[in-house]
């Protein structure tokens, strides 16, 4: 398993008329968390694209339990729970740092591996190597 904690504050532009974070904004924070996680592992999306690999989202889901408000300090716990084979599944758990036992949201994105021409391909060796090295560290 790989886990990464992404910390952020809810911006005023992200809340809706009811005073809670608008539902589509969760996916923007999922993306920010996922991008930071990849960077922390040592392989950025930019580097993957330079290798001729893209990782589009082919499935996403999100369950909303309680809406955070403006200026709340949140953590998006970002996890790769199963080692990827043909696709990579990333899980997200959103909590408010003032009450970390209360889950606000759970989400998931599934990513395919494509060549720049849009054709499916295997997970690149560079990503596999990075994941394997961090997988061992997380499970020691």
C-alpha positions, 0 to 999 in steps of 0.5 A: 500500500502507498499512502499520501496525505494532502493538506488544504483549506477550503477556498471561498470560491469552492463553496455553494449557496448552502455554505458547503464545498460544491460537489465537483470541487472534490475531484479537483482536490483529488487531482491535486492530491494525486499529482502531489502523491506522484511527485512525492514518489519521485515520478511526475505526470510530466515525466510520464508524458515525456516517456510517451505515457498518459494516465486518463481517468476512466472511472470515478466515484465519490460518496458525500457524507458531510460537507466542509465549509469555507476555510476548513482545514482538510486532509485528503488521504490518498492511497494505492491499496492494490498494486496496479496491473492493467489499471491503477486505482486510487482511493481518497478519504477526506477528513476535517483536521479539526475532527479526523475521526469524521469522514467527509467523503470517500472517492475513487479514480481508476486510471488507464495507461495509454500511449500518446496516440491514445492506444492502451499500453502496459504500466510503464517500467518507470512507474512500476519501479517507483511503486515497488520501491515505495511499496516495500518501504510502506510495508516494512 
